Amino acid sequence: MSRKDCVCPIHHLPLTWSVTRYGLRGDCPLPRCTVVWWADAHTTPADAETRALRQQAHALIDPLWKGQHVKRGRLYRTFKKQFHTGHIGESDATTCRRIIAWALRFRREHGLPVPPTQEEAVAK
């Protein structure tokens, strides 16, 4: 998706772009809308709730492959098959909750620690 084609998924308005120290950021032009898109090939525009869920999913998933509990490629193939997404950054809130639930189950089944705040995200 090119920047010029990127619109707020809620209001269907073109995002306004700014340069930040973290890179390009697109915001919905409506003042109270929380939709943001960081110009990256593996993300889609998301509201504040979805971005928070994406961060929680990454917090549970990334240590699995970084700690070599599962190979990264295998993990993302599992996502593609079970959740129909190859990247957490492309996931909507519902898919993020499913990924979080999967990661919590995986951690329990393999005796890995489960951060207590993660349980709350799935219960929502």
C-alpha positions in Angstrom: 0.0 0.0 0.0 1.5 3.3 -1.0 1.2 6.4 1.3 -1.1 8.2 -1.1 -3.5 5.3 -1.1 -3.6 4.9 2.6 -6.8 6.0 4.3 -8.3 5.8 7.7 -10.2 2.5 7.9 -12.9 4.1 10.0 -13.5 7.4 8.3 -12.1 6.6 4.8 -10.2 9.9 4.7 -6.6 10.1 3.4 -4.0 10.1 6.3 -1.9 13.2 6.9 1.8 12.4 7.0 4.5 13.7 9.3 8.2 12.9 9.7 9.1 11.7 13.2 12.3 10.4 14.7 10.8 6.9 14.4 10.0 7.4 10.7 6.9 8.4 8.7 3.6 8.5 10.6 0.2 8.8 9.0 -2.7 10.0 11.1 -6.4 10.3 10.5 -7.1 14.0 10.0 -10.1 13.9 12.4 -9.0 15.2 15.8 -10.5 12.4 18.1 -9.6 9.5 15.8 -6.8 7.3 17.1 -5.9 5.6 13.7 -2.2 5.8 12.9 0.0 4.1 10.4 3.7 3.9 10.7 4.9 3.6 7.1 6.2 0.1 7.1 5.7 -2.7 4.6 4.4 -5.1 7.2 1.8 -2.9 9.0 -1.6 -1.5 8.3 -3.4 1.5 9.7 -4.7 0.8 13.2 -6.5 2.5 16.1 -5.1 2.7 19.6 -6.7 -0.5 20.8 -5.4 -2.5 17.9 -1.9 -1.0 18.2 -1.9 -1.9 21.9 -3.0 -5.5 21.1 -0.3 -5.8 18.4 2.3 -4.7 21.0 1.0 -7.3 23.5 1.1 -10.0 20.8 4.7 -9.1 19.9 5.7 -9.1 23.6 4.5 -12.7 23.9 5.6 -14.0 20.5 9.0 -12.4 19.9 10.6 -14.1 22.9 9.5 -17.5 21.6 11.7 -17.3 18.5 14.4 -15.1 20.0 14.7 -17.6 22.9 14.8 -20.4 20.3 11.7 -22.1 21.7 10.4 -22.2 18.1 11.9 -21.3 14.8 10.8 -17.9 13.5 9.8 -19.2 10.1 7.7 -22.0 11.6 6.0 -19.6 13.9 5.0 -17.2 11.1 3.9 -20.2 8.9 1.6 -21.2 11.8 0.2 -17.6 11.9 -0.4 -17.7 8.1 -2.2 -21.0 8.4 -4.2 -20.4 11.6 -4.8 -16.6 11.5 -4.4 -15.8 7.8 -1.8 -13.3 8.5 2.0 -13.3 8.0 2.6 -10.4 10.3 1.2 -9.2 13.6 1.4 -5.6 12.2 -1.2 -6.5 9.6 -3.6 -8.0 12.2 -6.9 -6.5 13.3 -7.9 -6.5 17.0 -9.8 -9.8 16.9 -6.9 -11.5 15.2 -4.4 -10.1 17.7 -6.6 -11.5 20.6 -6.5 -14.9 18.9 -2.7 -14.7 18.5 -2.4 -13.7 22.2 -4.6 -16.6 23.3 -2.5 -19.0 21.1 0.8 -17.6 22.6 -0.5 -18.0 26.1 -1.5 -21.6 25.5 1.9 -22.3 23.9 3.7 -20.8 26.8 1.7 -22.8 29.3 2.1 -26.0 27.4 5.9 -25.5 27.3 6.3 -24.3 30.8 7.3 -20.8 29.9 6.4 -17.8 32.0 3.1 -16.0 31.3 3.1 -12.2 32.1 -0.1 -11.7 34.2 -1.2 -8.6 32.3 -1.5 -10.6 29.1 -4.5 -12.5 30.5 -6.5 -9.3 30.7 -6.0 -8.6 27.0 -7.7 -11.9 26.0 -10.5 -11.5 28.5 -11.6 -8.2 26.8 
